[in-house]
Amino acid sequence: MYLCIMKKYGLIGKSLSHSWSPKWFAEKFTRQGIHDAEYRLYEMDSVENLRQWAVANNIEGFNVTIPFKEQVVGSMDQLDPEATAIGAVNCVECRDGMLIGHNTDAPAFAKTLSPLLSPAHTHALVLGTGGASKAVGYSLSRLGIAYTLVSRYPSCHLGAVSYQQAEQLSKTHLIIVNTTPVGMFPNIGQNPWPYPQALSPRHLCYDLVYNPAPTAFLIMAAEVGAQVFDGLAMLHTQAELSWQWWNNGCVNV
């Protein structure tokens, strides 16, 4: 009798009700005839003993989301150069009892942003200072776009500005990227950018949140004629890159 041993993958985070990752992977497995793999959500209060958890549960690989993208770095046995430069991990290979950290957010963001850019898009505002913002900032720099972090607590983050300061900068910073969870399901009425008067048709507003689609931020931006883009394509792209790491040990962007 043939026994099918399931390969286990998943997503770790503190609150995961918003995530569409299991749906994406389930559809991928069906589409490609993969019958020996599953992708599940693993809610955690902390990432202590992460290696022990992965080994005990026979995890082949996992993604990382809020609020653990920076916290897991210290649990890695190895980091690839890009994850090291960014200082955040959202994709982990489990190989021979070791955890190997990667960042697929950065190339996924760059790939989905690039077709949207115009010559006027030379400066960006990045809302948030967490692990996702680090990947976004890294990608913007690689694309030759200067960026400024925007924080509720700017004194805690080198080079960051307040939201009030960001409103003034938005006259020249024509890209605004939301990397915070503000507006994410179930808090769909929240908006991380309270300044509709500061937006114009020249602005490109990119929200990493994909549930709901569109978010309150993007609805507001579209109403004043700004170009808008949600995080669903980035989710799909980074998930595909994660799958490549877990199965091939390399990625093709």
N, C-alpha and C positions, 0 to 999 in steps of 0.2 A: 504493500500500500504506500502510495506516494504522500509524503507529509510536506506541505507547503509552509516553510518558515517565513513569517512576515518580517520584512525590513521596516524598522520603525523610524519615522521622522516626525518632526513637530515644531511647534512654536512655543517659546517660553515668554512669559510676561506676567504682570501683576493682575491685569484685568483684560480679558480677551474676547468679550462678547461682541466687539465690533469687527473681529477679524474675518476676512473672506478667504484666508489662506487655505483652510481645509477644502473648501469648495474648488479652488483653483487646482489643487493637487489631485483631488478626486477625479475631476474632469480630465486632467492630464493622464492619469493612470488608465482611465477608461479608454481614452482616445488612442493611447499607445499600446494597449493590451498588456499593461503591467498588472499582474495579479498578486504579486508577492510583496507589496509595499502599502503602507498606511501612513497618513499624516494627521496628527492629533494636536489639540491644544493642551498645554500644560501650564495652568496658572500656579504661580509661586509667590510667596511673600518675600523670599530672599534667594540669592544665588550661592549661598554657602553650600559647601559639599557638592558642587555642581558635577565634578568628575564622578563622584560616587553615585550620584543620581543617574547619570548617563550610562555608566557601566551596569548598574543594578537593573536598569530597564532595557538593556540591549539597544540603546539608541544609536542609529547609524549617523545621524546628523540632525541639527536643529537650527531654527532661526531664533532671533532674539528681538524683542520689541520693548516698548516703554515699560518700566524705567531702567532696564538692565543693560542697555547697549554699551555703556561705559563701565558699569560695575563688573561685567564678565571678563574684562580684559585681564584682570589679575588672576583669573582662574585658568587662563590658557597656558598650555605647555609650549605652543608655538603661535606666532602671529605672522601673517604674510606682510610684505613691505607696505602695502597700501593700508592695511588695518593698523599697522604700527604708526604710520604717518598721520592717520586720521585720529587715532586714539579711541576708536569705538568699533565694536564687532556686532554684526547682525546675522552672521552665518558661521556655524561651527561644524567642522568635521570631527567625528569620533573615530579615531583610528588606533587600533592596538592599545586601547586604554588611555590614549592621549587626546586632548582637546586642541584642535588647530583652528585658530580664529581668522575669519575673513570679513571683508566689508563689501557686500554686493549693493548696498544703497548708493554708494558713490557712482559707480559706472552706470547703474540703472537711471539715476537722476540725470547724469550727463547725457545719456543716450536719448532720453525723452525730452530734455530741455532743448538740445541743440537745434532741432528743426523749427523751433518757435522763435529763435533769436533774430533780431534785426541789428543793423549797425548802431542804432541808438541805445541798444542794451549793453551799456558799459559798466553800470553800477547796480548793485542789488542790496536790498534789505532782507535779512534773514531773521524771521520772527522765531525766537527760541534759542536756547543755548545748550540743549541736550545732545545726545549721541547722533540724532538725525541731522541736527544743524551742523555738526562737525563734518559729516559726510557731504552735505550740501556745500558748505564753505570750501572744502577740498576740491570738489568738482568745479565750482565757480572759478576758483583760482586757476585750475588747469585749463579752463576755457578762456582765460584772460579777462575775467570779469571781477572787478573789485567789489568787495562786499562788506557790509557792516552788520554786526549782530545787534538784535533788538531784544531787550530784556526788561522784565518788571523790576529787576534788581540789578541795574547796570553796574553798580559799584562792585559787585561780586564777580564780574567777568571782564577781563582785560579788553579794552577797546569797544565794549558794548555801549549802546546808547539807550535812553529811555524811549518809550513809545511817543511821548510828546516831542522829543528831539527827532524821532524817525518821521513824524508828520512833516517837518520842515525838509528833511533830507529827501522825502519822496518826490520833490520837485525835479531832482536830478537822478535819483535812484529809481529807474523805471521798471525794475524787476522787484517784485515782492513775493517772497517764498515763506509760506507758513509751515514750520516744522514742529509746531506745538500740537497737542491733542485737543486744543480748544475748537469746539464745533463738531467733534467726533461723536458718533452714536454712543450713548443715548442722548447726549447733550447737544442736540442738533440745532438749537436756537442760538447758541453762543457764537460769537464772532471775534477772532483775534485782532482784527484791524478796525477800530471804531471811527475811521476818518474817511467816509465816502467822498467828502469834498476834496480830498487830496488826490483822488484817482482821476484818470483821464483815459481817453482811447489810446494814448501812447504807452500805457502801462501794461505789463505782462504779470498777471497774478497766478501763481502756482501754489496749490494747496496739496501737501502730501497726504492729507486726509482723503479717503475715498469712500467712506461710509458715514454720512450720506453723500450722494452725488447728485447735484452739486451741493456744496456746503453753503452756509449762510454767508461766508466770506466771498465765495465765488459768485453767488447770486447778486450780492451788492456790487461787486466789481463789474459784472456783466451789465448791470443796469446803467452804469455810466459809460459803457462802451469799451471797457478794458478787455484785453485778450485774457482768457481764463483757461486753466488746465488743472484737472484733479489728479490724485495720486494713483489711480487704478492702473494705468500703463506702467508706472514705476513699480507697483506691486508685482505685476506679472513679470516684468523684466528681471527684477531682483530675485524672484522665485525661480525663474529659469536658470539664472546664473548660480543660485544656490544648488540646484539639482545637478548642474555640471560639476561643481566642486565635490559634491557628495559621491558622484559616480565616476568622474574622470580625473579628478585632481587638478583640473585646469578649467579656465573659462574662455569663452569667445564672446566678446561684446559686439 
